[in-house]
Amino acid sequence: MKFVVSSIELLNHLQAVGRVINTKNTLPILDNILFNLEGKNLELTASDLESTFITSMELENVDDKGSIALPSRILLDTLKEFPDQPLTFDVNTDTLAVIIHSENGQFSIVGQNGNDFPQLPQIKEDAKSSFKIRADVLLNGLSNTLFATADDELRPVMNGVFFELSTDGITFVASDAHKLVRYKRTDAKADSDASFILPKKPASLLKNILTREQGSISVEFDNKNAHFVLPNYKLVCRLVEGNYPSYNSVIPTDNPNKLIIDRLKFFNSLKRVSVFSNQASNLIKLKLTGNQATVSAQDIDFSISAYERLACQYEGDDLEIGFKSVFLVEILQNLQSSDVVIELSDPSRAGILLPLDKDNDDEDILMLLMPMMINN
């Protein structure tokens, strides 16, 4: 088979799907990207067995059809060095030898049989659920939750984003047992109640390509696999098996103490003060009295300490509560509003962080952070 393709366009597609390839693979074929030419459509596939990423390109100049698996590292490293120019791929499907003709030379590589590439897992018709979602809605759902997923080998259900579908909306949830994010959208709905847990790696792959995608995305899933079909890509991945914990039960509902504070000022203050916290615990204390919040940290081992006072609006009893600074900074980094609301009940119960202003009435975001014990 033979085809002509733009070097830059091919590089962009290979870089997108190539992110799925692991640095060390159990099967040598997985170090390759599958090229499948059918008519004028060139389909590129990369896989790590758990996730498979497919993209397609429409070509003008093609001859014959066929498939071959080509080494991803050699292709990517070579294409990065080309200016934009047409490349001619001349593939001998019998010997698996490939000659790439450029404007000034040629490059010879040897591929592997495309038939050795892993087959795509199919969705079982009797257990299939499906829904459609806008690219921007899915992007926001993943962007707001991915940072809160865990890396816990003992509880794999925490290592992904939980999708909860209903006729009222779609909820995205992520938690690592210290922090929790719940992101709801009422402008995206499913025909029936269903749920699945999308692992962190395919969720990150989706997030990367959704920034340049528009339009509607079709999602099909059963109890083991999910297919995300985008206008230019298809992602097939194995889901995390198991039941997601009952996240609503850990969200405190009675929070009489309410703090409204400038997000950026609070964020910058935490970044400065947390430098003086104990490196093992990262504990920072938040003391609330009247309309003033005091952020403090100390490391007794090195005899260093710091505090800063910030103006705020506070309704409730005087309160001192401890948090892990890196988690609090992370949450504030992922909230978009200029002011944040922090709802608290007592120093031993989780704090809830919400944006004060919402740009979109169809979205509802809640972030929760467990406190740390303060040793006075």
C-alpha positions in Angstrom: 0.0 0.0 0.0 1.1 3.6 -0.6 -0.1 7.0 0.7 0.9 10.6 0.9 0.4 12.6 4.1 1.4 16.0 5.6 4.2 15.6 8.1 2.8 18.1 10.6 -0.7 16.6 10.4 0.6 13.1 10.9 2.7 14.2 13.8 -0.2 15.9 15.5 -2.4 12.8 15.3 0.5 10.5 16.4 1.3 12.7 19.4 -2.4 12.6 20.5 -2.8 8.8 20.3 0.8 8.1 21.3 0.2 9.3 24.9 -1.6 6.0 25.6 1.6 4.0 25.0 3.5 2.9 28.2 7.3 3.3 28.4 7.5 -0.5 29.2 5.1 -2.9 27.6 4.5 -6.6 28.2 3.8 -7.1 24.5 6.3 -5.8 22.0 3.5 -5.0 19.5 2.3 -2.3 22.0 5.4 -0.2 21.3 3.9 0.4 17.8 1.1 2.4 16.3 -1.3 0.6 14.0 -1.7 2.2 10.5 -4.9 1.0 8.8 -5.7 2.3 5.3 -9.2 1.7 4.0 -10.3 3.8 0.9 -9.0 7.3 1.6 -9.3 7.0 5.4 -6.1 6.4 7.4 -6.8 5.1 10.9 -4.1 5.3 13.6 -4.4 3.2 16.7 -2.3 3.0 19.9 -3.0 0.8 22.9 -1.7 -0.3 26.3 -4.4 -3.1 26.5 -6.3 -1.1 29.2 -7.0 1.8 26.9 -7.0 2.1 23.1 -6.9 5.4 21.3 -7.9 5.7 17.7 -7.8 8.7 15.3 -8.4 9.0 11.6 -7.3 11.2 8.7 -8.7 11.8 5.3 -6.0 11.5 2.6 -6.1 12.5 -1.0 -3.3 10.5 -2.6 -3.7 6.7 -1.7 -3.0 3.4 -3.5 -4.4 0.1 -2.3 -5.4 -0.8 1.3 -3.9 -2.6 4.2 -2.5 -2.4 7.7 0.9 -2.4 9.4 2.2 -1.6 12.9 5.0 0.9 12.9 7.4 1.8 15.9 6.0 4.9 17.6 9.2 6.2 19.0 11.1 6.2 15.7 8.2 7.8 13.9 7.6 10.5 16.5 11.3 11.4 16.9 11.7 11.6 13.2 8.6 13.6 12.4 9.4 16.2 15.1 12.4 17.3 13.0 10.5 17.7 9.7 9.3 21.1 8.5 5.7 20.8 7.0 6.0 18.8 3.8 4.3 15.8 2.1 5.7 12.4 3.0 5.1 9.3 0.9 4.8 6.0 2.8 5.6 3.0 0.5 4.6 -0.1 2.4 5.4 -3.7 1.3 2.7 -5.6 3.2 4.5 -9.0 2.5 7.9 -8.1 3.8 6.6 -5.4 6.2 9.4 -3.0 4.9 8.4 0.6 4.8 10.2 3.4 2.9 9.3 7.0 3.7 10.1 9.4 1.0 10.6 13.1 1.9 11.5 16.1 -0.3 15.2 15.5 0.2 15.7 11.9 1.1 14.2 8.6 2.3 13.9 6.6 5.5 13.6 2.9 5.8 11.9 1.1 8.7 10.5 -2.4 9.3 7.0 -2.7 10.8 5.0 -5.6 12.3 2.0 -7.5 11.1 -1.1 -5.4 11.8 -3.1 -8.5 12.6 -1.0 -9.0 15.7 -2.4 -5.8 17.2 -4.9 -6.3 20.1 -8.5 -6.4 19.1 -10.9 -3.8 20.5 -13.1 -4.9 23.4 -16.8 -4.8 22.4 -19.6 -3.5 24.4 -22.2 -6.2 25.3 -25.5 -5.3 23.8 -27.6 -6.7 26.7 -25.7 -4.6 29.3 -25.1 -1.5 27.2 -25.9 2.1 28.4 -25.3 5.2 26.3 -25.6 9.0 26.4 -24.5 12.1 24.6 -22.6 14.9 26.1 -21.1 18.2 24.8 -17.3 18.3 24.6 -17.1 21.5 26.8 -19.3 19.9 29.5 -17.2 16.7 29.6 -14.0 18.8 29.7 -15.2 20.9 32.6 -16.3 17.7 34.5 -12.9 16.1 34.1 -10.9 19.3 34.7 -12.7 20.0 38.0 -12.3 16.4 39.3 -9.2 14.7 38.0 -6.8 16.4 40.5 -8.8 14.9 43.4 -8.4 11.2 42.3 -6.4 8.8 44.4 -3.4 6.5 43.8 -4.5 3.7 46.1 -3.7 0.1 45.1 -5.8 -1.2 47.9 -8.9 0.8 46.9 -8.8 0.9 43.0 -12.4 2.4 42.9 -10.9 5.7 44.2 -8.4 5.9 41.3 -10.8 7.3 38.8 -13.6 9.7 38.1 -17.1 8.5 39.1 -19.8 9.3 36.5 -23.3 9.3 38.0 -26.0 9.6 35.3 -29.6 10.4 35.8 -32.6 11.9 33.9 -31.9 15.2 36.0 -28.2 15.6 35.1 -24.7 14.1 35.2 -22.5 14.2 38.3 -18.7 13.8 38.3 -17.1 12.8 41.6 -13.5 12.2 42.6 -11.9 11.7 46.0 -8.7 10.5 47.6 -10.3 10.2 51.1 -8.7 13.6 52.1 -10.4 15.8 49.6 -13.6 15.3 47.5 -15.0 17.1 44.5 -18.6 16.8 43.3 -19.3 18.6 40.0 -23.0 18.5 38.7 -24.4 19.5 35.4 -28.1 19.8 34.7 -27.7 20.6 31.0 -26.4 17.1 30.3 -28.7 14.2 30.9 -29.1 10.5 30.4 -32.2 8.5 29.5 -31.9 6.3 32.6 -29.9 6.1 35.9 -26.5 4.5 35.5 -22.9 4.9 36.7 -19.3 4.0 35.9 -15.8 4.7 37.1 -13.4 6.1 34.5 -9.7 5.4 35.3 -7.3 8.3 35.7 -5.2 7.6 32.6 -8.0 7.5 30.0 -9.6 10.5 31.8 -6.3 12.5 31.4 -6.1 11.4 27.7 -9.7 12.6 27.1 -9.0 15.9 28.9 -6.0 16.6 26.7 -7.9 16.2 23.4 -11.2 17.8 24.5 -9.5 21.2 24.7 -9.5 21.3 20.8 -12.8 19.4 20.2 -16.3 20.8 19.7 -19.7 19.3 19.3 -21.3 16.3 20.8 -19.6 13.1 22.1 -21.3 9.7 22.2 -20.5 7.5 25.2 -21.4 3.8 25.3 -20.5 1.5 28.2 -21.3 -1.8 29.9 -20.0 -3.1 33.3 -16.4 -3.6 31.9 -15.6 -1.2 29.1 -16.5 2.3 27.7 -16.3 3.8 24.2 -16.0 7.6 23.9 -16.6 8.6 20.2 -15.5 12.2 19.4 -15.6 13.9 16.0 -11.9 13.0 15.3 -11.0 10.4 17.9 -12.3 7.3 19.6 -11.2 6.2 23.0 -11.9 2.7 24.2 -11.0 1.8 27.8 -11.5 -0.7 30.5 -13.5 0.7 33.5 -12.6 0.4 37.2 -14.7 -2.5 38.5 -16.4 -2.1 41.9 -18.8 0.1 43.7 -17.9 3.7 44.4 -18.3 4.8 48.1 -21.4 6.7 49.1 -20.0 10.1 48.7 -23.1 12.1 49.7 -22.9 10.6 53.2 -19.5 12.3 54.0 -20.7 15.8 52.9 -21.7 17.6 56.2 -25.1 19.4 55.8 -25.2 21.4 59.0 -22.4 24.0 58.8 -23.3 27.1 60.9 -19.9 28.9 60.4 -19.5 30.6 57.1 -16.5 32.4 55.7 -16.3 34.4 52.5 -12.8 35.3 51.4 -10.9 36.6 48.4 -9.7 33.4 46.7 -6.4 34.8 45.2 -5.4 36.6 48.4 -6.1 33.5 50.5 -4.3 31.3 47.9 -1.1 33.5 47.9 -1.1 33.8 51.7 -1.2 30.0 52.0 1.6 29.6 49.5 3.8 32.0 51.6 2.9 30.8 55.1 3.0 27.1 54.2 6.8 27.4 53.5 7.1 27.6 57.3 5.0 24.5 58.0 6.4 21.1 59.1 7.5 19.3 56.0 6.0 16.0 57.1 2.6 17.2 58.1 2.2 20.4 55.9 -0.2 21.6 58.7 -1.5 25.2 58.5 -3.9 26.6 61.0 -6.9 28.8 60.1 -8.1 31.0 63.0 -11.4 32.8 62.4 -12.6 35.7 64.7 -14.8 38.6 63.7 -14.1 39.7 60.2 -10.5 38.4 60.3 -8.8 35.2 59.2 -5.3 34.4 60.5 -3.3 31.8 58.5 -0.4 30.4 60.5 2.2 27.6 60.4 5.2 26.5 62.4 7.9 23.9 62.4 9.2 23.4 65.9 12.1 21.3 64.7 13.6 24.2 62.9 12.2 27.0 65.2 10.5 28.7 62.3 6.9 30.1 62.1 4.8 32.5 60.2 1.3 34.0 60.2 -0.7 36.4 58.1 -4.0 38.2 58.7 -6.6 38.5 56.0 -9.8 40.5 55.9 -12.9 38.4 55.3 -16.6 38.1 55.9 -17.3 35.6 58.7 -20.5 34.6 60.4 -20.3 32.1 63.3 -18.4 31.2 66.4 -14.7 31.8 66.9 -12.9 28.8 65.4 -9.5 27.4 64.9 -9.1 24.5 62.4 -6.1 22.8 60.8 -5.7 21.7 57.1 -3.0 20.1 55.0 -1.7 23.1 53.1 -1.0 21.3 49.8 -4.6 20.1 49.6 -6.1 23.4 50.4 -3.9 25.2 47.8 -4.9 22.6 45.2 -8.6 23.1 45.9 -8.3 26.9 45.7 -6.3 26.5 42.5 -9.2 24.6 40.9 -12.0 26.9 42.0 -12.6 29.6 39.4 -14.5 32.4 41.2 -12.9 35.5 42.6 -14.3 34.9 46.1 -14.9 31.5 47.8 -17.3 30.4 50.5 -15.9 28.0 53.2 -18.6 26.3 55.3 -17.4 24.8 58.7 -19.0 23.2 61.7 -16.2 22.3 64.1 -12.5 21.6 64.0 -13.0 17.8 63.6 -15.4 17.8 60.7 -14.8 18.4 57.0 -14.8 21.9 55.5 -16.8 22.7 52.4 -15.5 25.1 49.7 -17.8 26.6 47.1 -17.5 29.4 44.5 -19.3 32.5 45.6 -20.3 33.5 42.1 -21.3 31.1 39.3 -20.8 31.8 35.6 -23.1 29.1 34.6 -26.5 28.3 36.3 -26.3 24.7 34.9 -23.3 23.8 37.0 -22.9 23.1 40.7 -19.5 22.5 42.2 -18.6 21.5 45.7 -15.2 20.7 47.1 -14.6 19.1 50.5 -11.5 18.9 52.6 -10.9 16.8 55.7 -9.3 18.7 58.6 -6.1 17.8 60.5 -5.7 17.6 64.3 -4.1 20.7 65.9 -1.6 19.8 68.7 -1.7 22.8 71.0 
